Amino acid sequence: MAQVLQAGHVAVITGAGSGFGLALARLLAQRQMKLALWDVQADALNQAKAELTALGHEVMAHQVDVSQPEAVQAAAKAVLAQWGAPHFVFNNAGVGAGGLVWESTQADWEWVLGVNLWGVIHGVRLFTPMMLDAAQRDPNWRGHIVNTASMAGLVNMPNMGV
């Protein structure tokens, strides 16, 4: 993957305010990539942006709830307007709800599926056409979408049925 992570390329990272998303942002910043950081938690997002901007990196930050299609669309349009189609989209935002599955509320289900499933769907649905358009205009242009999941995406842990 190192050959495709080039200076000046644009990366969108959801869940970029903490954890793996923030670590990824730091790694891509070292490669001098332009970073569009998205997170629902404003404080963490602003701290990540401040850290990377202070080091001289090009960063835009958007508080985005990836479960909301309008929010994802608005932030995607902002990336396209400022930097063009992203070369990388890391659908990384993820949440979990614990407890007995039959006691989980409809809100629990909507939250987890909204972020973990619909967040990925919104990212793929909105960014793929942008990437295809960029590739059609420039045959050397490459775009990649990476959908990440924790182990919870593969293995059902006790009391994590949702």
mmCIF file of the C-alpha atoms, coordinates in Angstrom:
data_MODEL
# 
_entry.id   MODEL 
# 
loop_
_atom_site.group_PDB 
_atom_site.id 
_atom_site.type_symbol 
_atom_site.label_atom_id 
_atom_site.label_alt_id 
_atom_site.label_comp_id 
_atom_site.label_asym_id 
_atom_site.label_entity_id 
_atom_site.label_seq_id 
_atom_site.pdbx_PDB_ins_code 
_atom_site.Cartn_x 
_atom_site.Cartn_y 
_atom_site.Cartn_z 
_atom_site.occupancy 
_atom_site.B_iso_or_equiv 
_atom_site.pdbx_formal_charge 
_atom_site.auth_seq_id 
_atom_site.auth_comp_id 
_atom_site.auth_asym_id 
_atom_site.auth_atom_id 
_atom_site.pdbx_PDB_model_num 
ATOM 1   C CA . MET A 1 1   ? 0.000   0.000   0.000   1.00 0.00 ? 1   MET A CA 1 
ATOM 2   C CA . ALA A 1 2   ? 2.968   2.306   0.520   1.00 0.00 ? 2   ALA A CA 1 
ATOM 3   C CA . GLN A 1 3   ? 3.316   2.909   -3.230  1.00 0.00 ? 3   GLN A CA 1 
ATOM 4   C CA . VAL A 1 4   ? -0.180  4.400   -3.484  1.00 0.00 ? 4   VAL A CA 1 
ATOM 5   C CA . LEU A 1 5   ? 0.005   6.642   -0.408  1.00 0.00 ? 5   LEU A CA 1 
ATOM 6   C CA . GLN A 1 6   ? 1.538   9.697   -2.033  1.00 0.00 ? 6   GLN A CA 1 
ATOM 7   C CA . ALA A 1 7   ? 2.057   13.297  -1.019  1.00 0.00 ? 7   ALA A CA 1 
ATOM 8   C CA . GLY A 1 8   ? -0.787  15.499  -2.181  1.00 0.00 ? 8   GLY A CA 1 
ATOM 9   C CA . HIS A 1 9   ? -3.306  12.666  -2.369  1.00 0.00 ? 9   HIS A CA 1 
ATOM 10  C CA . VAL A 1 10  ? -6.603  13.262  -0.591  1.00 0.00 ? 10  VAL A CA 1 
ATOM 11  C CA . ALA A 1 11  ? -7.875  10.961  2.156   1.00 0.00 ? 11  ALA A CA 1 
ATOM 12  C CA . VAL A 1 12  ? -11.242 10.993  3.905   1.00 0.00 ? 12  VAL A CA 1 
ATOM 13  C CA . ILE A 1 13  ? -11.245 9.267   7.298   1.00 0.00 ? 13  ILE A CA 1 
ATOM 14  C CA . THR A 1 14  ? -14.424 8.695   9.273   1.00 0.00 ? 14  THR A CA 1 
ATOM 15  C CA . GLY A 1 15  ? -14.052 8.194   12.991  1.00 0.00 ? 15  GLY A CA 1 
ATOM 16  C CA . ALA A 1 16  ? -10.871 10.255  12.755  1.00 0.00 ? 16  ALA A CA 1 
ATOM 17  C CA . GLY A 1 17  ? -11.028 11.855  16.187  1.00 0.00 ? 17  GLY A CA 1 
ATOM 18  C CA . SER A 1 18  ? -9.705  8.879   18.124  1.00 0.00 ? 18  SER A CA 1 
ATOM 19  C CA . GLY A 1 19  ? -8.477  5.307   18.021  1.00 0.00 ? 19  GLY A CA 1 
ATOM 20  C CA . PHE A 1 20  ? -7.581  3.733   14.704  1.00 0.00 ? 20  PHE A CA 1 
ATOM 21  C CA . GLY A 1 21  ? -8.951  6.691   12.732  1.00 0.00 ? 21  GLY A CA 1 
ATOM 22  C CA . LEU A 1 22  ? -6.632  9.151   14.476  1.00 0.00 ? 22  LEU A CA 1 
ATOM 23  C CA . ALA A 1 23  ? -3.661  6.785   14.169  1.00 0.00 ? 23  ALA A CA 1 
ATOM 24  C CA . LEU A 1 24  ? -4.386  6.467   10.452  1.00 0.00 ? 24  LEU A CA 1 
ATOM 25  C CA . ALA A 1 25  ? -4.623  10.248  10.088  1.00 0.00 ? 25  ALA A CA 1 
ATOM 26  C CA . ARG A 1 26  ? -1.206  10.612  11.729  1.00 0.00 ? 26  ARG A CA 1 
ATOM 27  C CA . LEU A 1 27  ? 0.278   7.991   9.405   1.00 0.00 ? 27  LEU A CA 1 
ATOM 28  C CA . LEU A 1 28  ? -1.157  9.609   6.276   1.00 0.00 ? 28  LEU A CA 1 
ATOM 29  C CA . ALA A 1 29  ? -0.031  13.045  7.473   1.00 0.00 ? 29  ALA A CA 1 
ATOM 30  C CA . GLN A 1 30  ? 3.534   11.714  7.619   1.00 0.00 ? 30  GLN A CA 1 
ATOM 31  C CA . ARG A 1 31  ? 3.122   10.952  3.919   1.00 0.00 ? 31  ARG A CA 1 
ATOM 32  C CA . GLN A 1 32  ? 2.049   14.578  3.314   1.00 0.00 ? 32  GLN A CA 1 
ATOM 33  C CA . MET A 1 33  ? -1.478  13.660  2.240   1.00 0.00 ? 33  MET A CA 1 
ATOM 34  C CA . LYS A 1 34  ? -4.407  16.088  2.442   1.00 0.00 ? 34  LYS A CA 1 
ATOM 35  C CA . LEU A 1 35  ? -6.734  14.925  5.183   1.00 0.00 ? 35  LEU A CA 1 
ATOM 36  C CA . ALA A 1 36  ? -10.491 15.271  5.504   1.00 0.00 ? 36  ALA A CA 1 
ATOM 37  C CA . LEU A 1 37  ? -11.193 14.226  9.082   1.00 0.00 ? 37  LEU A CA 1 
ATOM 38  C CA . TRP A 1 38  ? -14.745 13.283  9.997   1.00 0.00 ? 38  TRP A CA 1 
ATOM 39  C CA . ASP A 1 39  ? -16.065 12.448  13.438  1.00 0.00 ? 39  ASP A CA 1 
ATOM 40  C CA . VAL A 1 40  ? -19.285 12.895  15.354  1.00 0.00 ? 40  VAL A CA 1 
ATOM 41  C CA . GLN A 1 41  ? -17.399 13.991  18.490  1.00 0.00 ? 41  GLN A CA 1 
ATOM 42  C CA . ALA A 1 42  ? -16.540 17.652  18.010  1.00 0.00 ? 42  ALA A CA 1 
ATOM 43  C CA . ASP A 1 43  ? -13.956 17.912  20.795  1.00 0.00 ? 43  ASP A CA 1 
ATOM 44  C CA . ALA A 1 44  ? -11.931 14.919  19.604  1.00 0.00 ? 44  ALA A CA 1 
ATOM 45  C CA . LEU A 1 45  ? -12.201 16.072  16.002  1.00 0.00 ? 45  LEU A CA 1 
ATOM 46  C CA . ASN A 1 46  ? -11.033 19.595  16.791  1.00 0.00 ? 46  ASN A CA 1 
ATOM 47  C CA . GLN A 1 47  ? -8.129  18.258  18.843  1.00 0.00 ? 47  GLN A CA 1 
ATOM 48  C CA . ALA A 1 48  ? -7.049  15.967  15.991  1.00 0.00 ? 48  ALA A CA 1 
ATOM 49  C CA . LYS A 1 49  ? -7.267  18.824  13.495  1.00 0.00 ? 49  LYS A CA 1 
ATOM 50  C CA . ALA A 1 50  ? -5.287  21.147  15.776  1.00 0.00 ? 50  ALA A CA 1 
ATOM 51  C CA . GLU A 1 51  ? -2.573  18.529  16.303  1.00 0.00 ? 51  GLU A CA 1 
ATOM 52  C CA . LEU A 1 52  ? -2.089  17.836  12.597  1.00 0.00 ? 52  LEU A CA 1 
ATOM 53  C CA . THR A 1 53  ? -2.449  21.453  11.486  1.00 0.00 ? 53  THR A CA 1 
ATOM 54  C CA . ALA A 1 54  ? 0.183   22.524  14.037  1.00 0.00 ? 54  ALA A CA 1 
ATOM 55  C CA . LEU A 1 55  ? 2.573   20.116  12.335  1.00 0.00 ? 55  LEU A CA 1 
ATOM 56  C CA . GLY A 1 56  ? 1.952   21.855  9.000   1.00 0.00 ? 56  GLY A CA 1 
ATOM 57  C CA . HIS A 1 57  ? -0.441  19.394  7.382   1.00 0.00 ? 57  HIS A CA 1 
ATOM 58  C CA . GLU A 1 58  ? -3.416  20.268  5.163   1.00 0.00 ? 58  GLU A CA 1 
ATOM 59  C CA . VAL A 1 59  ? -6.487  19.283  7.134   1.00 0.00 ? 59  VAL A CA 1 
ATOM 60  C CA . MET A 1 60  ? -10.205 19.932  6.921   1.00 0.00 ? 60  MET A CA 1 
ATOM 61  C CA . ALA A 1 61  ? -12.481 18.694  9.667   1.00 0.00 ? 61  ALA A CA 1 
ATOM 62  C CA . HIS A 1 62  ? -16.214 18.057  9.561   1.00 0.00 ? 62  HIS A CA 1 
ATOM 63  C CA . GLN A 1 63  ? -18.420 16.997  12.408  1.00 0.00 ? 63  GLN A CA 1 
ATOM 64  C CA . VAL A 1 64  ? -20.363 14.255  10.664  1.00 0.00 ? 64  VAL A CA 1 
ATOM 65  C CA . ASP A 1 65  ? -22.811 11.641  11.876  1.00 0.00 ? 65  ASP A CA 1 
ATOM 66  C CA . VAL A 1 66  ? -22.197 9.058   9.148   1.00 0.00 ? 66  VAL A CA 1 
ATOM 67  C CA . SER A 1 67  ? -25.609 7.500   9.785   1.00 0.00 ? 67  SER A CA 1 
ATOM 68  C CA . GLN A 1 68  ? -27.204 10.654  8.359   1.00 0.00 ? 68  GLN A CA 1 
ATOM 69  C CA . PRO A 1 69  ? -27.098 10.738  4.536   1.00 0.00 ? 69  PRO A CA 1 
ATOM 70  C CA . GLU A 1 70  ? -27.498 14.522  4.326   1.00 0.00 ? 70  GLU A CA 1 
ATOM 71  C CA . ALA A 1 71  ? -24.543 15.086  6.655   1.00 0.00 ? 71  ALA A CA 1 
ATOM 72  C CA . VAL A 1 72  ? -22.333 12.704  4.691   1.00 0.00 ? 72  VAL A CA 1 
ATOM 73  C CA . GLN A 1 73  ? -23.379 14.275  1.402   1.00 0.00 ? 73  GLN A CA 1 
ATOM 74  C CA . ALA A 1 74  ? -22.638 17.815  2.621   1.00 0.00 ? 74  ALA A CA 1 
ATOM 75  C CA . ALA A 1 75  ? -19.180 16.842  3.897   1.00 0.00 ? 75  ALA A CA 1 
ATOM 76  C CA . ALA A 1 76  ? -18.420 14.859  0.720   1.00 0.00 ? 76  ALA A CA 1 
ATOM 77  C CA . LYS A 1 77  ? -19.344 17.886  -1.401  1.00 0.00 ? 77  LYS A CA 1 
ATOM 78  C CA . ALA A 1 78  ? -17.019 20.054  0.703   1.00 0.00 ? 78  ALA A CA 1 
ATOM 79  C CA . VAL A 1 79  ? -14.107 17.658  0.081   1.00 0.00 ? 79  VAL A CA 1 
ATOM 80  C CA . LEU A 1 80  ? -14.837 17.602  -3.649  1.00 0.00 ? 80  LEU A CA 1 
ATOM 81  C CA . ALA A 1 81  ? -15.102 21.404  -3.815  1.00 0.00 ? 81  ALA A CA 1 
ATOM 82  C CA . GLN A 1 82  ? -11.837 22.006  -1.969  1.00 0.00 ? 82  GLN A CA 1 
ATOM 83  C CA . TRP A 1 83  ? -9.593  19.182  -3.180  1.00 0.00 ? 83  TRP A CA 1 
ATOM 84  C CA . GLY A 1 84  ? -11.418 17.157  -5.821  1.00 0.00 ? 84  GLY A CA 1 
ATOM 85  C CA . ALA A 1 85  ? -12.254 13.482  -5.592  1.00 0.00 ? 85  ALA A CA 1 
ATOM 86  C CA . PRO A 1 86  ? -10.500 11.725  -2.730  1.00 0.00 ? 86  PRO A CA 1 
ATOM 87  C CA . HIS A 1 87  ? -7.915  9.091   -3.553  1.00 0.00 ? 87  HIS A CA 1 
ATOM 88  C CA . PHE A 1 88  ? -8.775  7.234   -0.366  1.00 0.00 ? 88  PHE A CA 1 
ATOM 89  C CA . VAL A 1 89  ? -11.914 6.879   1.692   1.00 0.00 ? 89  VAL A CA 1 
ATOM 90  C CA . PHE A 1 90  ? -11.554 5.072   4.986   1.00 0.00 ? 90  PHE A CA 1 
ATOM 91  C CA . ASN A 1 91  ? -15.028 4.206   6.274   1.00 0.00 ? 91  ASN A CA 1 
ATOM 92  C CA . ASN A 1 92  ? -13.745 3.665   9.777   1.00 0.00 ? 92  ASN A CA 1 
ATOM 93  C CA . ALA A 1 93  ? -16.423 5.056   12.128  1.00 0.00 ? 93  ALA A CA 1 
ATOM 94  C CA . GLY A 1 94  ? -17.888 2.345   14.295  1.00 0.00 ? 94  GLY A CA 1 
ATOM 95  C CA . VAL A 1 95  ? -19.926 1.927   17.455  1.00 0.00 ? 95  VAL A CA 1 
ATOM 96  C CA . GLY A 1 96  ? -21.185 -0.880  19.644  1.00 0.00 ? 96  GLY A CA 1 
ATOM 97  C CA . ALA A 1 97  ? -24.002 -1.445  22.108  1.00 0.00 ? 97  ALA A CA 1 
ATOM 98  C CA . GLY A 1 98  ? -23.824 -3.921  24.955  1.00 0.00 ? 98  GLY A CA 1 
ATOM 99  C CA . GLY A 1 99  ? -26.419 -5.774  26.922  1.00 0.00 ? 99  GLY A CA 1 
ATOM 100 C CA . LEU A 1 100 ? -28.896 -8.539  26.375  1.00 0.00 ? 100 LEU A CA 1 
ATOM 101 C CA . VAL A 1 101 ? -30.068 -8.478  22.787  1.00 0.00 ? 101 VAL A CA 1 
ATOM 102 C CA . TRP A 1 102 ? -33.768 -8.761  23.676  1.00 0.00 ? 102 TRP A CA 1 
ATOM 103 C CA . GLU A 1 103 ? -33.447 -5.809  26.022  1.00 0.00 ? 103 GLU A CA 1 
ATOM 104 C CA . SER A 1 104 ? -31.836 -3.589  23.397  1.00 0.00 ? 104 SER A CA 1 
ATOM 105 C CA . THR A 1 105 ? -34.024 -0.727  22.312  1.00 0.00 ? 105 THR A CA 1 
ATOM 106 C CA . GLN A 1 106 ? -34.947 0.214   18.799  1.00 0.00 ? 106 GLN A CA 1 
ATOM 107 C CA . ALA A 1 107 ? -32.709 3.276   19.283  1.00 0.00 ? 107 ALA A CA 1 
ATOM 108 C CA . ASP A 1 108 ? -29.766 0.952   20.086  1.00 0.00 ? 108 ASP A CA 1 
ATOM 109 C CA . TRP A 1 109 ? -30.335 -0.974  16.860  1.00 0.00 ? 109 TRP A CA 1 
ATOM 110 C CA . GLU A 1 110 ? -30.782 2.182   14.789  1.00 0.00 ? 110 GLU A CA 1 
ATOM 111 C CA . TRP A 1 111 ? -27.598 3.734   16.220  1.00 0.00 ? 111 TRP A CA 1 
ATOM 112 C CA . VAL A 1 112 ? -25.378 0.687   15.649  1.00 0.00 ? 112 VAL A CA 1 
ATOM 113 C CA . LEU A 1 113 ? -26.763 -0.150  12.206  1.00 0.00 ? 113 LEU A CA 1 
ATOM 114 C CA . GLY A 1 114 ? -26.840 3.533   11.260  1.00 0.00 ? 114 GLY A CA 1 
ATOM 115 C CA . VAL A 1 115 ? -23.140 4.021   11.914  1.00 0.00 ? 115 VAL A CA 1 
ATOM 116 C CA . ASN A 1 116 ? -21.699 0.576   11.186  1.00 0.00 ? 116 ASN A CA 1 
ATOM 117 C CA . LEU A 1 117 ? -23.786 -0.314  8.136   1.00 0.00 ? 117 LEU A CA 1 
ATOM 118 C CA . TRP A 1 118 ? -25.391 2.816   6.733   1.00 0.00 ? 118 TRP A CA 1 
ATOM 119 C CA . GLY A 1 119 ? -22.262 4.889   7.347   1.00 0.00 ? 119 GLY A CA 1 
ATOM 120 C CA . VAL A 1 120 ? -20.339 2.568   5.047   1.00 0.00 ? 120 VAL A CA 1 
ATOM 121 C CA . ILE A 1 121 ? -23.172 2.528   2.499   1.00 0.00 ? 121 ILE A CA 1 
ATOM 122 C CA . HIS A 1 122 ? -23.311 6.342   2.420   1.00 0.00 ? 122 HIS A CA 1 
ATOM 123 C CA . GLY A 1 123 ? -19.530 6.584   1.984   1.00 0.00 ? 123 GLY A CA 1 
ATOM 124 C CA . VAL A 1 124 ? -19.427 4.052   -0.845  1.00 0.00 ? 124 VAL A CA 1 
ATOM 125 C CA . ARG A 1 125 ? -22.523 5.453   -2.557  1.00 0.00 ? 125 ARG A CA 1 
ATOM 126 C CA . LEU A 1 126 ? -21.283 9.048   -2.548  1.00 0.00 ? 126 LEU A CA 1 
ATOM 127 C CA . PHE A 1 127 ? -17.558 8.655   -3.157  1.00 0.00 ? 127 PHE A CA 1 
ATOM 128 C CA . THR A 1 128 ? -17.522 5.907   -5.785  1.00 0.00 ? 128 THR A CA 1 
ATOM 129 C CA . PRO A 1 129 ? -19.068 8.104   -8.511  1.00 0.00 ? 129 PRO A CA 1 
ATOM 130 C CA . MET A 1 130 ? -16.581 10.889  -7.697  1.00 0.00 ? 130 MET A CA 1 
ATOM 131 C CA . MET A 1 131 ? -13.693 8.453   -7.994  1.00 0.00 ? 131 MET A CA 1 
ATOM 132 C CA . LEU A 1 132 ? -14.971 6.931   -11.226 1.00 0.00 ? 132 LEU A CA 1 
ATOM 133 C CA . ASP A 1 133 ? -15.373 10.405  -12.718 1.00 0.00 ? 133 ASP A CA 1 
ATOM 134 C CA . ALA A 1 134 ? -11.808 11.350  -11.718 1.00 0.00 ? 134 ALA A CA 1 
ATOM 135 C CA . ALA A 1 135 ? -10.472 8.099   -13.203 1.00 0.00 ? 135 ALA A CA 1 
ATOM 136 C CA . GLN A 1 136 ? -12.377 8.666   -16.432 1.00 0.00 ? 136 GLN A CA 1 
ATOM 137 C CA . ARG A 1 137 ? -10.794 12.113  -16.798 1.00 0.00 ? 137 ARG A CA 1 
ATOM 138 C CA . ASP A 1 138 ? -7.297  10.842  -15.907 1.00 0.00 ? 138 ASP A CA 1 
ATOM 139 C CA . PRO A 1 139 ? -6.437  7.194   -16.686 1.00 0.00 ? 139 PRO A CA 1 
ATOM 140 C CA . ASN A 1 140 ? -3.545  7.333   -14.186 1.00 0.00 ? 140 ASN A CA 1 
ATOM 141 C CA . TRP A 1 141 ? -5.783  8.431   -11.309 1.00 0.00 ? 141 TRP A CA 1 
ATOM 142 C CA . ARG A 1 142 ? -6.452  5.758   -8.668  1.00 0.00 ? 142 ARG A CA 1 
ATOM 143 C CA . GLY A 1 143 ? -8.993  5.675   -5.882  1.00 0.00 ? 143 GLY A CA 1 
ATOM 144 C CA . HIS A 1 144 ? -9.502  3.254   -3.023  1.00 0.00 ? 144 HIS A CA 1 
ATOM 145 C CA . ILE A 1 145 ? -12.277 2.715   -0.501  1.00 0.00 ? 145 ILE A CA 1 
ATOM 146 C CA . VAL A 1 146 ? -11.441 0.807   2.675   1.00 0.00 ? 146 VAL A CA 1 
ATOM 147 C CA . ASN A 1 147 ? -14.236 -0.303  5.004   1.00 0.00 ? 147 ASN A CA 1 
ATOM 148 C CA . THR A 1 148 ? -12.880 -1.223  8.422   1.00 0.00 ? 148 THR A CA 1 
ATOM 149 C CA . ALA A 1 149 ? -14.487 -3.146  11.246  1.00 0.00 ? 149 ALA A CA 1 
ATOM 150 C CA . SER A 1 150 ? -13.394 -4.168  14.699  1.00 0.00 ? 150 SER A CA 1 
ATOM 151 C CA . MET A 1 151 ? -13.349 -7.792  15.743  1.00 0.00 ? 151 MET A CA 1 
ATOM 152 C CA . ALA A 1 152 ? -16.995 -7.231  16.658  1.00 0.00 ? 152 ALA A CA 1 
ATOM 153 C CA . GLY A 1 153 ? -17.658 -7.179  12.924  1.00 0.00 ? 153 GLY A CA 1 
ATOM 154 C CA . LEU A 1 154 ? -16.423 -10.762 12.695  1.00 0.00 ? 154 LEU A CA 1 
ATOM 155 C CA . VAL A 1 155 ? -17.044 -12.325 16.092  1.00 0.00 ? 155 VAL A CA 1 
ATOM 156 C CA . ASN A 1 156 ? -20.070 -11.859 18.306  1.00 0.00 ? 156 ASN A CA 1 
ATOM 157 C CA . MET A 1 157 ? -18.853 -11.165 21.813  1.00 0.00 ? 157 MET A CA 1 
ATOM 158 C CA . PRO A 1 158 ? -21.064 -11.929 24.819  1.00 0.00 ? 158 PRO A CA 1 
ATOM 159 C CA . ASN A 1 159 ? -23.702 -9.238  25.382  1.00 0.00 ? 159 ASN A CA 1 
ATOM 160 C CA . MET A 1 160 ? -22.868 -7.531  22.064  1.00 0.00 ? 160 MET A CA 1 
ATOM 161 C CA . GLY A 1 161 ? -25.751 -8.908  19.998  1.00 0.00 ? 161 GLY A CA 1 
ATOM 162 C CA . VAL A 1 162 ? -26.718 -5.619  18.435  1.00 0.00 ? 162 VAL A CA 1 
# 
